[in-house]
Amino acid sequence: MSYQIWALLSAFFAGLTAILAKKGVADVPSNLAVAIRVVVVLVFAVAIAILTKQTKVGSITPRSYGFLAASGIATGASWLCYFKAIDLGPVSRVAPIDKLSFVIAVVLGMVLLHEKPSMNVIGGAALIVCGVLITLR
């Protein structure tokens, strides 16, 4: 499958995550809800790695481990903040703000990775910002 199909599946599951998480935090403290989610994600991810025979951890460089660990910390921080946000507010207000992650990723890609986004990407990022502002008005 192409990256576009995988990206659409990611968007679908992220949207589904918002609804399921909102229902899940209804009677559970948000940090505990994240902890439960992390355990489930860990078991699921390990199972997928084993099933796809991607288990050669010895070939991973320390640099890659460092970046993956930092990414895991950023993911955890994102999830903690997201779960607290949906615990406190409606998904319809939290999800649009969360989508600003695209804009932040584009800017960080430019600054840290020296990527040069096309005018379409810059225009799309601007439209996302406008959409978030309109949605939250």
MOKA-V722094 format. One record per helix or strand of 3 or more residues. SS is the DSSP state (H for helix, E for strand). FROM is the first residue (numbers start at 1). LEN is the number of residues. If there is no record, write none. Layout:
ss: {SS:SS}
from: {FROM:FROM}
len: {LEN:LEN}
This chain:
ss: {H:H:H:H:H:H:H}
from: {3:30:57:62:91:100:119}
len: {22:22:3:27:8:14:18}
